[in-house]
Amino acid sequence: MPTVYDPDAFHIARERLAYDEALAREVAIGQARLARSRRPSPIIPKALNVERTIMEALPFKPTRAQTLAFADVSNDLAGIVPMRRMIQGDVGSGKTLVAALGAAQVAAAGKLTAIMSPTEVLARQQADAYRRFLDPAGFRCETLTGRDKGAARDAILDDVRTGKIQVLSGTQALYQSDVALPDLGLVVIDEQHRFGVADRLKLTSKGQSPHMLVMSATPIPRTLALAYHGDLDISVLAEKPAGRGEVATAAAPEARTDEVMDAVAKAIRRGERAFWICPAIDSEDAGDASAMARRDILAAAVEARVEIVHGRMASADRDTALERFRSGDAQVLVATTVIEVGIDVPDATIIVIERAEKFGLAQLHQLRGRVGRGDKPSSCLLLYRPPLTDAGKERLDILRRTTDGFEIAEADFRLRGPGDVLGLRQSGAPEFRVLDLSVHADLLDIARSDAKSILAADPGLVSERGIAARHARDLFAPRIVSSFAEPGED
């Protein structure tokens, strides 16, 4: 008789294999953690006097979420197991303060903190932010990027070697072979999704089992956090500090673009600054909605200096344009999504996003986060080309209704599934063969608990059940082991 497809039986069989895959992965991660615990980090004792000095100098009161997150970091630093923690928080939730307090604890112990950012602008921006927090405690923060050459670079590296610099913010220049980072106690990875595992390992290898803190401004559902960041402990900042300006969000059809440009021109005359986001660089891809065309149109319409940044520009030119906008020399910045994360211009109060229907929810939320970073009311206008699909209308409605990044992330997960929520897939992130996160998400928690139980009873995986778990690990998760292992781990 021919075989008859039984959908119920297939579902049960796939669910069983999906659980095996989840368990295999959690066992691999658990073993990496055990290996890490056998290679202790230097203990970084709590520095209560330094912490108090910084806190008393703050012009604001930290949120409860920031206080709890720093308690997690401080406890990790004071332990002998290398910290591997992610601070996950929405745009403007105050992640930098938490990391700066950790860096202060490290500096008080006579050790160095290295902060790696994906671009020079972000590296220098981070250095400025850390200085504001750390100056009252007498700690010095400097920047090292590929642009630093000759005597200036040598002077920075000499001051690092002699302990005159306690915090060094930079790009991938930090892990070049001639850069010595003695007494490296803490590595902070900013915008961690921009870096692969190899980048992370090159920097951590500069020290003896340094602690590591990774920062993510992309809220994602807990399910995806477990799936993509299972090797990390996670602290979540779900509150915004007091004093952050609200961002009013509205949507309008592209037929009203001229009205919007007039409104931007009036705002510029009032002393405000604006972002204008385009879906493409060239006119052949998006007509007047392209960055190149829109820059020229806006320059004539607003009668102010308009800068442009996009992905095909040389990084030095892009950094120069961003700095002109940040300093106020330019009043409008036309950009593609290269400014999606990390650009901090507190005086910018307006962002216009053209062809908003082309962007995902999480991406729109990140772009909107470029404004509302100061104490002034801010606005986000979503220009769309009608007619909208039902999904497109729902995305824009969600953006208008809420500024909660975690609520938006859950909606994005529901609308698009797990594959696209994080945007470009991270280097080293797991690709499941059987498990479907949109169907089998509940298995991850069960598998994590089961793996902890297995490894607690049999860390060497030599019992009957341990051997079965090892076989599952080798079948489903061989790449996961290498992705999550540090140098010297098995």
C-alpha positions in Angstrom: 0.0 0.0 0.0 1.2 3.5 -0.7 2.3 5.6 2.2 -0.3 8.0 3.3 0.8 11.4 4.6 -0.5 12.0 8.1 -0.1 15.7 9.1 -0.7 15.0 12.8 2.0 12.3 12.9 4.4 14.6 11.0 3.8 17.4 13.4 4.5 15.2 16.4 7.7 13.8 14.8 8.9 17.3 13.9 8.2 18.6 17.3 10.3 15.8 18.8 13.2 16.5 16.5 12.8 20.3 17.2 13.1 19.6 20.9 16.2 17.5 20.3 17.7 20.4 18.4 16.8 22.8 21.1 18.3 20.5 23.8 21.5 20.0 21.7 22.0 23.7 21.5 21.4 24.3 25.2 23.8 21.5 26.1 26.5 23.0 23.8 26.0 26.5 25.4 26.0 25.0 28.9 29.3 23.2 28.2 30.8 26.5 26.9 29.8 28.2 30.1 31.4 25.4 32.2 34.6 25.7 30.2 34.6 29.4 30.7 34.2 29.0 34.5 37.5 26.9 34.5 39.4 29.9 33.1 38.7 32.5 35.8 38.8 36.3 35.2 40.6 38.7 37.6 38.1 39.7 40.4 37.0 43.3 40.0 35.8 44.3 43.5 32.9 46.7 43.9 33.9 50.3 44.2 31.1 51.9 46.2 32.9 55.2 46.8 33.5 55.6 43.0 30.0 54.6 42.2 28.6 57.2 44.7 30.8 59.9 43.3 29.4 59.3 39.8 25.8 59.0 40.9 26.0 62.2 42.9 27.3 64.1 39.8 24.5 62.9 37.5 22.0 65.6 36.4 19.2 63.0 36.5 18.0 60.1 38.7 18.7 56.6 37.2 15.7 54.4 36.6 15.1 51.3 38.6 15.9 49.3 35.5 19.4 50.9 35.2 20.0 50.3 38.9 19.1 46.7 38.7 21.2 46.2 35.5 24.2 47.7 37.0 23.8 45.5 40.1 23.9 42.5 37.6 27.1 43.9 36.0 28.8 44.8 39.3 28.1 41.3 40.7 29.4 39.7 37.6 32.6 41.8 37.7 33.2 40.8 41.3 33.1 37.1 40.5 35.8 34.9 39.1 33.8 33.6 36.1 34.2 35.9 33.1 31.1 38.0 32.6 29.2 37.5 29.4 26.2 39.8 29.7 24.0 41.7 27.3 22.4 45.0 28.2 19.3 45.1 26.0 17.3 48.3 26.0 15.1 50.4 23.8 16.4 53.6 22.2 17.1 56.1 25.0 16.8 53.6 27.9 20.2 54.6 29.4 22.5 51.6 28.5 25.6 53.8 28.4 25.3 54.8 32.1 25.2 51.1 33.1 28.3 50.3 31.0 30.1 53.5 32.3 29.5 52.4 35.9 31.0 49.0 35.1 34.0 50.7 33.5 34.4 52.8 36.6 34.5 49.7 38.8 37.1 48.2 36.5 39.1 51.5 36.5 39.1 51.6 40.3 40.7 48.2 40.3 43.5 49.5 38.1 42.4 47.8 34.9 41.4 48.9 31.4 38.0 49.0 29.6 38.0 48.8 25.8 34.8 49.8 24.0 34.4 48.7 20.4 31.9 50.5 18.1 31.3 49.8 14.4 32.1 53.3 13.1 34.4 56.1 14.0 31.6 58.5 14.7 30.0 56.1 17.2 33.4 55.5 18.8 34.0 59.2 19.4 30.4 59.7 20.4 30.8 56.9 23.0 34.0 58.5 24.3 32.2 61.8 24.8 29.4 60.0 26.7 31.7 58.1 29.0 33.7 61.2 29.7 30.6 62.9 31.0 30.0 60.1 33.4 33.6 59.3 34.4 35.2 62.7 34.7 33.9 63.3 38.3 35.7 60.1 39.4 38.9 61.3 37.7 39.1 58.6 35.1 40.3 59.3 31.6 38.6 58.1 28.4 40.2 58.5 24.9 39.5 57.3 21.4 41.5 55.1 19.0 40.3 54.6 15.4 41.9 54.0 12.0 42.1 57.8 11.5 44.6 58.1 14.4 48.1 58.0 12.8 51.7 58.6 13.7 52.7 60.5 16.8 49.1 61.0 18.0 48.4 57.3 17.8 51.7 56.5 19.5 50.9 58.9 22.3 47.5 57.2 23.0 49.0 53.7 23.0 51.8 54.9 25.3 49.2 56.3 27.8 47.3 53.1 27.6 50.4 51.1 28.4 51.4 53.3 31.3 47.9 53.3 32.8 47.1 56.9 32.2 44.0 56.0 30.2 41.4 53.9 31.9 38.8 53.7 29.1 39.6 53.4 25.4 36.8 53.7 22.9 37.5 52.6 19.3 36.7 50.7 16.2 38.2 47.4 15.0 41.5 49.4 15.3 41.5 48.2 18.9 42.4 44.7 18.0 45.2 45.4 15.5 48.3 43.3 16.2 50.4 46.3 17.3 47.8 47.5 19.8 48.7 46.4 23.3 45.9 46.5 25.9 47.6 45.6 29.2 45.4 44.8 32.2 42.4 44.6 30.0 39.6 43.9 32.5 36.4 44.7 30.5 35.4 44.6 26.8 32.2 46.5 25.9 30.8 45.8 22.4 28.5 48.6 21.2 25.8 47.8 18.7 26.9 44.1 19.0 24.9 42.9 16.0 27.3 44.7 13.7 30.2 42.5 14.8 30.8 38.8 14.2 32.2 36.3 16.7 35.7 36.7 15.2 35.8 40.4 16.0 34.7 39.7 19.5 37.4 37.0 20.0 40.1 39.2 18.6 39.4 41.9 21.1 38.9 39.6 24.2 42.2 37.8 23.3 44.0 41.0 24.1 43.5 40.3 27.8 43.5 37.4 30.2 39.9 36.2 30.2 38.4 39.8 30.4 34.8 40.3 31.3 32.5 41.2 28.3 29.5 43.4 28.1 27.5 43.7 24.9 25.0 46.4 24.1 21.9 46.1 22.0 19.5 48.9 21.2 17.3 46.5 19.2 14.5 45.1 21.5 13.6 41.6 20.5 11.1 39.2 21.9 12.3 37.0 24.7 12.0 33.9 22.4 14.5 35.4 20.0 16.7 36.6 22.8 17.0 33.0 24.0 17.5 31.7 20.5 20.2 34.2 19.4 21.8 35.2 22.6 21.6 32.0 24.7 25.3 32.2 25.6 24.7 35.5 27.3 23.1 36.6 30.5 20.6 39.4 29.7 19.7 42.5 31.6 16.8 44.4 30.2 16.2 48.2 30.4 12.5 48.6 29.9 12.2 52.1 31.2 13.3 55.5 29.8 15.0 58.0 32.0 13.0 61.0 33.1 13.3 64.1 30.8 13.4 62.3 27.5 11.2 64.1 25.0 8.2 62.4 23.6 8.0 61.5 19.9 4.7 62.2 18.3 4.2 59.9 15.2 1.9 60.6 12.3 1.5 59.1 8.8 0.7 60.9 5.5 0.5 60.0 1.8 3.4 61.1 -0.3 1.2 63.5 -2.1 1.7 65.8 0.9 5.5 65.8 0.6 5.6 69.5 -0.4 3.6 70.4 2.8 6.1 68.4 4.9 9.1 70.2 3.4 7.4 73.5 4.1 6.9 72.4 7.7 10.5 71.3 8.0 11.7 74.7 6.6 9.6 76.5 9.3 11.2 74.3 12.0 14.7 75.0 10.7 13.9 78.7 11.0 13.0 78.1 14.6 16.4 76.6 15.2 15.5 72.9 15.0 17.2 70.2 13.1 15.8 67.4 11.0 16.6 63.9 9.6 15.1 63.0 6.2 15.3 59.2 5.5 15.1 57.8 2.0 14.7 54.2 0.9 17.4 54.3 -1.8 20.5 56.2 -2.9 19.8 56.9 -6.6 16.9 58.4 -8.5 16.7 55.3 -10.8 15.7 53.3 -7.7 13.3 55.7 -6.0 12.8 58.8 -8.1 12.4 62.0 -5.9 12.4 59.7 -2.8 16.0 58.8 -3.4 18.7 60.4 -1.1 20.5 62.0 -4.0 17.4 63.7 -5.4 15.9 64.6 -2.1 19.0 66.3 -0.9 18.9 68.8 -3.9 15.1 69.3 -3.5 15.4 70.0 0.2 18.4 72.3 -0.1 16.2 74.6 -2.3 13.1 74.2 -0.2 14.5 74.8 3.3 17.2 77.3 2.4 19.6 75.8 4.9 22.6 73.5 4.8 21.7 70.0 3.9 24.1 67.1 4.3 23.8 63.6 3.0 25.1 60.2 4.1 24.7 56.8 2.5 26.4 53.5 2.3 28.4 54.1 -0.8 30.2 57.1 0.7 33.8 56.8 2.0 33.6 56.4 5.7 35.6 59.6 6.3 33.2 61.6 4.2 30.2 60.0 6.0 31.8 60.8 9.3 32.4 64.4 8.3 28.8 64.9 7.2 27.5 63.4 10.4 29.7 65.7 12.5 28.5 68.8 10.6 25.0 67.8 11.4 25.7 66.9 15.0 27.6 70.2 15.6 24.8 72.3 14.0 26.8 73.4 11.0 24.1 71.6 8.9 20.4 71.8 9.7 19.1 68.8 7.7 20.6 65.4 7.2 19.3 63.3 4.3 20.2 59.7 4.8 19.5 56.1 4.0 19.3 53.5 6.8 23.0 53.8 7.6 22.0 56.1 10.5 19.5 53.5 11.8 21.3 53.0 15.1 23.7 54.8 17.4 23.7 58.4 16.0 23.1 60.7 18.9 22.0 64.3 18.0 20.0 65.5 21.0 19.1 68.8 19.2 17.4 67.0 16.3 13.6 67.1 16.8 12.2 65.9 13.4 12.5 62.8 11.4 10.7 62.2 8.1 10.8 58.7 6.6 9.9 58.4 3.0 8.2 55.3 1.6 7.8 54.1 5.1 5.7 51.2 3.9 9.0 49.6 2.6 10.5 49.3 6.0 10.0 46.7 8.8 8.5 47.7 12.1 11.7 47.3 14.1 13.7 49.3 11.5 11.1 52.1 11.6 11.3 52.2 15.4 15.1 52.4 15.3 15.0 55.2 12.8 12.4 57.1 14.9 14.8 56.7 17.8 17.2 59.2 16.2 14.9 62.0 17.6 13.5 62.5 21.1 16.9 62.1 22.6 16.9 65.5 24.3 14.3 67.4 26.4 12.4 68.9 23.4 9.2 67.5 22.0 10.0 65.6 18.8 8.0 64.3 15.8 8.3 61.5 13.3 6.4 61.6 10.0 5.9 58.5 8.0 5.4 59.3 4.3 3.9 56.4 2.4 2.9 55.6 -1.2 -0.8 54.5 -1.4 -2.5 52.1 -1.6 -1.2 50.4 1.5 -1.5 46.7 1.9 -3.2 45.4 5.1 0.1 44.5 6.5 1.6 47.9 5.6 -1.3 49.7 7.2 -1.0 47.6 10.4 2.7 48.4 10.7 2.1 52.2 10.4 -0.8 52.0 12.9 1.4 50.2 15.4 4.1 52.9 15.1 1.5 55.6 15.6 0.1 53.9 18.6 3.2 53.0 20.7 6.8 54.0 21.2 7.5 50.8 23.3 10.2 49.0 21.5 9.4 45.7 23.1 5.8 45.9 22.2 6.8 46.7 18.6 9.3 43.8 18.6 6.6 41.4 19.6 4.3 42.8 16.8 7.1 42.5 14.3 7.7 38.9 15.3 4.0 38.2 14.9 3.8 39.9 11.5 7.0 38.8 9.9 8.2 35.7 11.7 11.6 35.3 13.3 13.7 35.4 10.1 13.6 39.1 9.5 13.0 40.6 12.9 16.7 41.2 13.6 17.4 42.5 10.1 20.6 41.2 8.6 21.4 37.9 10.2 24.2 38.1 12.7 27.5 36.5 12.1 27.7 33.3 14.1 24.0 33.4 14.9 22.3 29.9 15.0 20.4 28.6 12.0 17.9 26.0 13.1 17.5 23.0 10.8 14.2 21.6 12.3 13.1 24.0 15.0 10.8 26.8 13.8 10.7 29.7 16.3 7.3 30.7 15.2 5.9 27.3 16.1 8.3 25.7 18.6 9.2 28.7 20.8 8.0 27.2 24.0 10.5 24.3 23.6 13.5 26.6 24.2 12.7 27.2 27.9 12.0 23.5 28.5 15.3 22.5 26.8 17.3 25.1 28.7 16.0 23.7 32.0 16.6 20.1 30.9 20.2 20.9 29.7 21.0 22.5 33.1 19.7 19.4 34.9 21.8 17.1 32.6 25.0 19.0 33.0 24.6 19.5 36.8 24.3 15.7 37.2 26.8 14.7 34.5 29.1 17.6 33.3 31.3 15.2 31.3 28.3 13.6 29.5 29.4 10.0 30.4 26.1 8.6 31.7 23.6 6.9 29.4 21.5 10.0 29.1 24.7 12.2 28.9 26.0 10.2 26.0 22.6 10.6 24.2 22.8 14.3 24.8 26.3 14.4 23.4 25.2 12.5 20.3 22.4 15.0 19.8 24.8 17.9 20.4 27.2 16.6 17.8 24.4 16.0 15.3 22.5 19.2 15.6 25.0 21.8 17.1 28.6 21.3 16.0 28.9 24.9 14.7 27.2 26.2 17.8 29.9 24.9 20.0 32.6 26.7 18.0 30.5 29.9 17.8 30.0 30.2 21.5 33.4 28.9 22.6 36.2 31.3 23.6 39.9 30.5 22.8 41.0 27.5 24.8 37.5 26.2 25.3 36.4 22.8 24.1 
